[in-house]
Amino acid sequence: MRDETAAASRLAFDQASAWLAGLGERAVLPDGAEAAAAGFGGPLPEGGSGAVAALEELLGGLDAATASPGPRFFHFVTGGVTPAALGADWLATALDQNAFSWVGSPLATRLESVSVAWLKELFGLPAEWGGALTTGATTANLMGLAAARQWWGERHGRDIGADGLGGLPAVPVLSSGIIHTSATKALSMLGIGRASVAAFARDAVGRIDLPGLERALRDLGGAPAIIVGNAGEVNAGEFDPLAALADLAEEHGAWLHVDGAFGLFARLSPRVAHLAEGVERAHSVIADGHKWLNVPYDCGFAFVRDSRRLAKVFSLTAAYLPEEEPEPTYGYLTPETSQRARSLAVWAALRAWGRSGYCEMVERHLDLSRRLAGLVDDAPDLERLADVPLNIVCFRYRPPGVPEEELNALNARLGEDVLADGRVYAGTTSFGGKVAFRPAIVNWRTREGDIDLFVAVVRELGARLISRTK
């Protein structure tokens, strides 16, 4: 088969560039998305079509792709890749490095070391901490909690990385009611179990019952425990009191792990930095890169006080593998033995924007969130359900005359209509038993007009829905 690398690369670049150039006008969900997705399938071809023909067929189905890098995708806490990160990520694909080790790629390994150091500076974390890049918050939580599990085992005289959990008591895990499912999924993968979490909540939202958590620690009588603190809950952006949790961890000899998937970025703004105060006193901290850092999926990072505990869990040995290298062997600190060179995009994003660029973006998104909250408050048919501590506005459609018992069904149907409409993109959630919207603003492209359009679309479709039911 002939070498079609140049032709395939040009085709992909040209078409991707054209697609990105139209993000501002493109519907977030194209009208033909379902049909375009259904167009792929059938039995495995007996003979190949070649690279260019395969790409042309793939490009013909682009209507199945949501415009998630665009300014009006609010459905999840999803950033949009910056130009520098995009170019670096394309370069990473072309270079096709295995970032597992220095011998595999000195470039990727060195850039990961620099990126981790820069991220610690950005977030105000101690320089002596260890860290690594990974695929996202779930794997980053896995890493931080694996280090916690290793510490817990050492307190029981056991190297869990070597000998496992057999014969040991259950691992006590304490948190608030806003613990994210990525953390409980990580606990499941680690053999600790989702059901191990004792959640201390004082209300239906899940806000922390701090006295209850403190009593539980006291009842353990000094036995080691893991506390999971949460910086940025996904429905309304709630924060656990991290400084108070750090105090409790120090007093009772517990490990404090902080899930800061997007909330860690509060450290960049003087207005909201107090929300994440105390995170520098934790034992492990994680965040996502494909959220507020605006680098491509997938990317996350984990930081731990002592990276040797990561190595005890994730290291491996073989005659052909390196023992000591000029930089950390990141394949020995993370679950992935084969690693994409995501450090190129992280380094490029940080180099292109710098500290001031990211601080400005966070500040602008805080302003946009408050603008959205103001529009909701001023609308007679919308109801805000929570304060706006960071970048998520939790609200519902509540037109006059609709009974409370009908609002959940109404908002659920409206959420489906908003997604199907495609001009903006934000589905629904359940907040305190109420079906609600929870748009998250983290995309570098989002501007005031996008916020205004979002509110207008929700109200327009809501009014249309009400008129159909009369």
N, C-alpha and C positions, 0 to 999 in steps of 0.2 A: 504494500500500500504506500502511495507516495506521501511525502511529508507535506501536510497541509497546515502546519503550525502558523505560518505567517498569514495565510488567508483566513483561517479560523479566528485568529487573534484580532485581525482588522475588522472582521464582521461583528464579532462580539463587542469590540470597543465602540464601533460606530453606532450600533443599535442601542447599546446600553447608554451611551452618551445622549442619544436622542431621547430615550425614555426618561432619563434624569432631567433633561432640559425642560420637559413638559410637566414636571411634578406640580408646579404651581397651578396649572389648569386642569390636570387630570383628576377624574373622580377617584376617590380612595378605593372604592370597589367598582370596577367597570361593569357595565350592564351584562356583558357576555361572559362573566367569570365562570359561572357553572358550566356553561357549554364548552368554554375553552379548556377547562380542566378535564371534562369528560372526553375531549378529543384525543387524549393520550391513553394508550392501552393496547390490548390485543396480545397475541402470542409473541414470544421472542423471535425477532427476524432471523431467518436462516442465514442470509447474507447481509453484510453491513452496507450502509448507504454512503459511508465516508463522512469526514468531519464537517465539511461545509454544509452538506445536505442535512445532516443531523441537527446542526445548529439552526439552519433555516426553519426546520420543522419545529424546533423548540421555540424559536422566536415568534413563530406563528401563534403560539399559545400564551403570549405575554398578558393577554387580558385576564388570565387566571391569577395573576400576581396582584396583590394589594399594593397600593402606593404607600407602603409603610415608612419609607424614608422621607415622605413628604410632610408638609406642615400641619396637616389636618388629621393625622392618625393619632387619636387619643385613647384608643381602646385598651392598650396595655401601657406600662411605663417603658416606652420604646423611643430611643433616640434615632436620629437620622445621620448616617455616616457623613462626616465632614470631608471636604475635598482632599486634604492631606492624607487622612486615614484611608479614603477610597483608593487613591493612587498607590499608597504603600501596600494596601491589601492586594491589589492587582499584582504588584511587584512580588509580593510574597507567594502568590500562586505561580507566577512565572518562574521564580527562583526555586520553588518546590523544596524548601529546606526541611529537614527533620530537626526541630528545635530541642530535641531531647537532651543534647549534650554539646559541649564545645567541639568535640571531634566531629560531630554531625554538622554543626554550623557555628563557627566562631561569631559570625555576624549576628545571627538570631539570639545566641546566648548572651553576648555582650549587650545588645539592645534590651534584652529582658532585664538584665541587672540594672541598667541605667533607668529603664522605665519604672521598675519597682522602687528604686531610690527616689525618683521624681514624684511618684504617686505618694510616697510617705511624706515628702515635703509638702505636697499639695494639701494633704489631709491633716498635717500636723501630727503625724505619728512618730514615735521614737525612731531615730536613724538606725539604732542597733537591732531593731526587729528584723526577722526574716520575712520572705514573701515570694510569691510566684504568680504568674498569669495562668489562667485556666479557662474553661469553656463558658462559665457563667456562675450565677449565684448558687445554684444547686450544688455544683461541684466545689465551688469555693466554700460553701457551708460544710460539705463533706470533709474538706481538708481541715478547716478550723476545728470541727467537732472530732475529727480523727485524732488531732493533736490533743484535744481535751480528753478523749478516751484513753490515749496513751498515758497522759499524766495521771488520770484516775487509776489506771492499772498499776502504775508505779507506786501510788499511795497504798496499794494493796500488795505490794511486793511482786508484781507480775509485769512482764514485758508482753503486752497484748499483741503488739505487732508480730512477735515471734511465736507466742504460745496460745493466743486466742483468749476468749472470755470464759471458757469452760470452768465451772466450779466457783466462779465469783458471784457475788450478790448482784442484784439489779443495779443499774447505773441511775442514780437520782438526777433527773433533769427538771429544772424549775424555770418557768417563764410566765409571761402574762398571757392574756387571751388573744393577743394580736400576733402570736408567733406565726411565721409564714410556713406554708406547706413545703417550701423547698428545704427548710430546716428539718421538718419532721420526716421528709423523704430521705434526707441524709442520715438521720438517726436510724431509719429503717435499714438502709444499706449497710450501716455500720454494725448491725446486730444489736443495737440498743433498743430499737423499736419505737414506733410512733406512740404507742400507749404508755411509754415511759414518762412522757411529759406531764408534769403536774402544772396546770395552768391556773394562775391566781388572777381572777378578774373581779372587778367591783361593779361592773355594769354589763349590759347586753352587747356593747361594742367590744368589750374585752380589755378595757383599760386596766392597768395593773392594780392589784390589791397588794400594796407593798407590805403592810403589816402581816398579812397572811403568809406571804413568801418568807418574810423574816422569821415568823414562828416556825415554819417548816424547816428552815435551816437550823434553827435552834434545836428543834426536835431530833435532828440527825446527830446531835451530840458530837460534832467535830468530824463526822465521817465525810469523806470528800464528795462533792456534788458539782454539777455543771449548771450554771445559770446562763440562759439565753436571753440577751437583751435585744430589743428590736428598735432600729432607727429608721422610721418611715414605713408605716403600715399602708397596705396597698389600696384600702378603701377611702381613707381620709388623710393619710400622711401622719398618723399618730406616732409619737415617740414614747418609749419607756424612759423613765428617769435614770439615765445611764450612770450619772455620778453617784446616785444613791445605790444603784446596783453594784458599782465598784466598791463603795464603802462596805456593803454587805459581804462581797466576795473577799475582801481583805480581812474583815472581822471574823468570818467563819471558815477561812481557808478554802474557798470555792474557786472554780475556774469560771471566768466571765467571758463568754463568746458573744460578739455583737454582729447581728445581721444588719448591715447597712447598705443593702443592695442599691438603693438610690439615696437614702437618707444621710449617708456619710458625706454627701456633697453639701449638706448644710454647713459644714465646717468652712466653706468658701465665702460665706456671706456674714458680715457683722450683724445683720438683722436677725438671722436665725441660727447662728453658731451655737447659741446656748442650748439648742435642742439636742446637740450631740456632745455636749460638755461631758467629759469623763471617759470618752471612748479611748483616749490615749492611755487609760489605766486598765484597759481590758487585757486579756491574755491572747485573744484571737479576734480579728475583725475582717469582715469581707465586704465586697461591693461588686457591682456589675460595671463592665466597660461599655456594653451596648445600651446602657441607659444614658445617664447624664454625661458620660465622657464622649458619647456620640462616635464610637468606633463600630466597625461592622460586627454583626453576629458571626460567631459567638465569641464572647470575651468576658472574663471576670477576673478578679484578683483576690487573693487571701493573704493576710499578714498575721504572723504569730510572733510572740515574744522570743521563742526559741525554736528555730527551724530544725534543730536536731530531732525534735519529736516528730516532725513530718517525715524526716528521713527514716526513722524507725518503723514507720508504717508503710511508706511508699518506695523505699529503696529496693533494689534487686541486684543480684550478682550473677555473673557469668564470665567465662574465661575471655570473651571478646569485648566485654564492657569496660569502660574507663573506671579507674579508681579515684584518681585525683586530677583535677583540671584547673586551669587558670580562673575560671568562673564557676559558680555553683552548677552542678549537673541537675537541671530542672526536672528531668525525668525521674530523679530520685526524690523529688519533693512533692510531686503531683500524681494523681491517679493515671494520667496518660503517659504511656511509654512512647508512643508515637505522637509527636506534637507538631501542629502547624505553627509556622513562624508568625503568630499573631503579635509578637513584640514589634514588628515593623510598623504596623498600623498604630499601636499605642504610642510608640516613640514619636512617630511623625505627627500624630494629633497633638501631643504635648509640646513638641518643638514648634509646631505651627501656631498654636494658640497661646502658649505660655500660661503662667499663673493668672495674669490679668485678664486674658481672654476668657478663661473658664469662670473666673469670678464675675465678669461682666455678663456672661451668659446666664449664670445662676440668678443674678440680680434681675435680669430682664424677665426670666421665667417667673420669678416671684411677683414681679409687677403684673405680668399677664394673668397669673392665677388670681390675683386680687381684682383685676379688671373683670374676670369671669365671675368671681363671687359677687361683685357689685352689680353686674348685669342680672344675675340670678335674683339677687335681693330686690332689684327694682322691678322685676317682671311680676305681674299679678297672678300668673299661672305657673310660677316656678317656686320651689321651696328648698332652701339650703338646709342640709341636715347636720352639718358639722362645721366647726371652725376650719380655717385653712392655715395650718401651721407651716406648710411648705409649698408644694406644687400640685396638689390634688384638690379638686373642688367636688364635694359629694352633694348631690342635689337630686330632686325628683320633680316630675311634672305634676302639678296639683291645681288643676283648673277649678274655679269656683263651682260649687254645686255637686261635686263628685264625692260621694261618701268615702270615709276612710277605708272601709272594708273593700272597696273596689279599686283603690289606688295601686296596689301591687300588680294586679292583673293588667291595669291600664298601662303602667310603666313598663311592664314586661313586653307588651305588644308594641309599645312605642320604641323600645330598644331594638326590637327586630326590624321595625320600619326604618329606623335611623341607619342601621347597618345595610339594609337592602337599598336604601336611597343612594348611599355611596358618596355624597358630597362631603360629608365628614364621617368620622368613624369612632364611635365609642359605644360599647355595649353596656349592659347593666350588671349590677352586683346586688348583694343583700347586705344592708348596713343596719344593724340594730333591728332586724326583722322587716325592714322596709326595702322594697326594690328601688334601686337608685342608679343614677349615672355617676361615674367617678372618673372624668377625664383627667389625664395626667399630662403635664406640660414639661417636656424634656428635650424637644427637638430644636436644634439650632436654627431651623428655617421658620419656625412658628412666629407669626407677628399678630398685631392687634386685629387685623381684618379676619384672620383665621378664627380667632376667638369670637368675634362678633357674628361670623357666619355660623359657627357651631350653635350658639344660642338661638339664632334666627331659625335654623333648620329644625331644632328640637321643638320650638314653639309652633312652627308652621305644620310640621307633621303631627304634633299633638292636637292642634286645632282640627286638622283634617280627620284624625281618628275620632275625635269627639263628634264631629258632624256626621260621620258614618254610623255612629251608634245611636243617634237620636231618631 
